Amino acid sequence: MVQAKGKNVILFNTLNYTIFGIFTLMCIIPFYYLFINTISDNDMVRRGLVRLIPRGIHFNNYLEIFKLRGLGNAALISVSRTLLGTALTVLSCAFVGYLVTKNKLWGRKFFYRYIVVTMYFSAGLIPWYTNMVMLGFLNNFLAYIIPTIIAPFSIILVKTYIESVPPSLEESASIDGAGTITIFWKIILPLTKPILATIAIFAAVGHWNSFLDTLFLMTNERLFSLQFVLWRYLNEAQHLASIMRSGTVEAVNVAQALTPRTVQMTISMVVILPILCTYPFMQRFFIKGIMVGAIKG
């Protein structure tokens, strides 16, 4: 029986690793294909000759993409909104999630249900735009930050996680004279790092990939986000060549070498790469945080 059980375990592990190995390759291959096309000979890419290995390797596409007008300022805007917006979202959602676990909070159930309802109902695009204009968020950097500070789903995750923390920890701190803010800052935050890291991933990806708020609210080019600028170039690859031709003679030659296909692939890689590099460092927290409530006892 022991030998049969051992064979079953080996068979299960082999099947398990095979399935997940295939699934992993299915996830990696598109990114790999995208990357090798951005560093291969542009003419070969245009003719579809690049398959599994890069051919005519060069990094000129990236060098020229980063020379686009306004790209540096747009990158600064995106990095700023991602860092600041993520930090404020994590702190606010953590604090609100902590508050709605306290029975002594007046109207706790009402406020919590009110927050949850906003996940399912919204006024629509036109009322949203009108409201943003009335609040003075037109051509205002705060339009990237303030509307995203409260995230209902993140609050639910924090609330669920905090409810798994032994109440005796807070009671002991309260007996020693600690107030609500002290308990939250010195006890709750350190104990909720996994779920906070999960929220940080959600918030960072949302801020980094967002461009619709720029499209609707920003007309000042100095406030354009990186994703909006790249999205515009991505949809106007031919226009990109004319922009580069308006520069120096060297830029003209480079523009003739670039093709719409390589421009689109390079821009896509530039957008994906930062989050792609960040996620592996947060993965262990993400897995632990997202599993909150799945196992009891």
N, C-alpha and C positions, 0 to 999 in steps of 0.2 A: 504493500500500500504506500509505503514511504517513497519507493522508487517510482511508482505511478504518479504520485503527487509531485515528485520532482520533475518528471517529464511534462506534466501539465503546466507547471510554473514556467519551465523553459519555453514551452510552446506559446504560452500566453505572452511572456516577455518578448519573444521574437516577433510575434504578430503585432504587439503593441508598438515596439520600436520601429517596425517596418511601416505601419500606418502613419505614425507621427513623423517618421523620417520623410515619407512622401509628402505629407502635408507641409512640413517645413520647407522642402524644396519648392513646392508650389508657391509659397510665400516669398522665398528669396529670389527665385529666377526672374520675376519681373523687374526687381530692383537691379539685379545684376545685368540684365539685358539693357536696361535704361542707361546704366553707368558705362558699359563698354561701348555703347553707341555715342556717348558724349566725348570719349577720348580716342575714338577711331577716326580714320581718314574720312572727311566729310563727304567726299564724292562716293566712296564705297558705301557709306551709310545711306546716301541718297538712292543708290542703285540696289540697296538691300543685300549687300554682300557680307555684312557683319552678322554672324550667327551666334557662335558660342565663345569665340575668343576675339579680343580686340585686334584690329589690323591698322597699321600705320599710326601707332600711338602718339598722341600729342595732347597737350592741355590748353591749347590756344583758345578753345571755345569758352572755357571758364575765365580766362584772362580778359577776353573781350566782353563777355557778359558783365563782368564786374566794372567795366569802364562805362557802362550805360549812364546817361545823364540822370541824376536824381536817385541813383540806386543806393549810394552811400547814406544819404539822409533818410531814405525809406527804410533801410536796414536798421538805422538807429531808432527810428520810430517804432518798428516792430519789436526790437529787442527791449526797448523801454516799456512798451505797453505789456509785453509778455512778463517781464520781471515784476514790474509794479502791480499789474493787474492780478497776476498769480498770487503774489504775497498778500494783497488785500483780500482776495477771494478766500484764500485759505484761512486767514485770521478771522474774517467776519463769519464765514460759515461754521468755523469751529466754535466761535463764541455763541452764535445763535443756536447751533445744535446742542451746546451745553446748557443754555438757558431753558430750552423747551423740555429738558429732562427733569427740571425742578418743579415739583408739585406746588411749591409756594409761589411760583410765578403767577401773577394775576392774569386770567384769561389765557392760560397756557394752551389749552386744547383749541381755543378759537384761533389764536395766532398760528399755531402749527398747521391746522387744517387750512387756514387761509394761504399759507405758504405753499402747501401741497397742491391746492387748487390751481395755482398759477402755472403748474406744470402742464395742465391739460387745456386751459383756456387762455386765449390772448385776444386783444382787441383787433389785431390785423396790422398790416403794413402802414396804411395811411394814418390811422390814429397814432401809431408808434412814431412815425415821422413828425407828425404835428406836435406831439408831446415833446419830442427831442428838440424841436425848433423853439418851442415855448420855454423850455428850460435853458436855452442858450447854448446848446451843444453843437450848433452848426459851426463848423471850422474851429472846433475846440478839442484839444487833446483829451480832456476829461470825458469826452463821449466814448472813448475806448475803455475807460476804467470804471466809472460809476455804475453804468447799467449792468455790469457783470459782477458786481461785488457780491450780490446775494444769488446763490444757485440752489434752488430747492432740492434737487437730487443730492447735491453734496451735503446739505443740511441733514437729509434723511440718513445718509451714510454715517455722518458724525454722531447723530443721535443714537443710532443703533449700536455703534461701537462704544460710546460712553456708557450706555446702559449695561454693557458687559463688565465694566470696571467695578470692583467691589465698593459699595457705598461706605464701608468702614474707613477707607482712606480719606474720604472727604470729611467724615464725622470726626476723625482724629484731628485733622487739620483745623476744623471748625472749633473744636474744644480748646485747641492751643491758641485760638484768637485770630486765625486766618479768615479774611473776608472772601467774598465771591471772586473778585479779580485775582487775589493771591492764589486761591485754590485753582482757578482756571490756568493761570500762568505757570505755576510751579508744580502742579500735580497732573492736571488734565492734559495739557499740551505734551509734556514728555511721554505720557502713557499712550497717546493717540498718534504717534509718529507714522505707523503704517497707513492709517486711513487718511491722514493729512497728506502723505506722499501720493496716495491715490487721487485725492482731490487736486493736488498740484499738477499731476499729469493731465487730468481732464482740462483744467483751467489753462495750462500752458499750451496744450495742443489747440484749444479753442481760440486763444488769443493769437497764436502764431499763424493759424490758417485763415483767420477771419479777414475778409475784404469787403463784404457787403456794407458794413457800417461806413467804410471809407467811400464806397460808391455812392451812398445816399446822402452822407452828411458832410463830406469834405470836398471843397473846391480849391482850397489852397494846396498847391503842390508840395509845400514843405511839411504838410501833415499826412501825406500819402503813406500808407503802409507798404512794406516790401511785397506782400502778397498781391496787393492791388496793382502795383507797378508791374510786377512780373506777370500777373494775369492779363494786364493790358497788352504787354509785349507778346505773351503767349497767343493771344487771339489776333495779333497783328504782326505776325512774323515778317511779312513783306514790308510793313511799315518800319520795322526795326532796321532793315537795310538802308532805307532812305534816311533815317535818323543818323546812322553811322556815316553815311556818305556826306552829310552836312559838316562833318569834322575835317580832320586832316587827310592828306593823301594816303597816309598809312592806314587810316580807318577805311578808306575806300577799298583798298586791296583786301582787307580783312572781311569787309562786308560782301565782297564778291565770292570769297571762299566759304562763307557761312551759307547754310541752306535753311529754309523754314523748318525742316524736320530736326536738324541738329540744334537749332535755336530752341525749339519747343522742348526737346529732351533735356538740354542743358538747364533751361529755366526750371523744369520740373524737378531735376536733381537738386538744384540750389534750394528749392522750397522744402524738399523732403529731408535733406541731409541733416540739418540741425536736430530735428525731433528724432530722427533715426539713430543719431549718436547719443541722444540723451536718454532714451527709453531703457536701454539695457542696465543703466546704473540705478534706475528706479524700479526695475521689474520685481525684485524680491519684496519691496514694500507694497507694490501694486497687488501682487498675488495674495499677500496676507490681508491687505485691507479690503479687497473686493470679496473675500470669502467670509467677511463678518456676517454672522447670523446663519451661515450655512450649516454649522455644526453646533450642537447644543451639548452642554455638560462638560 
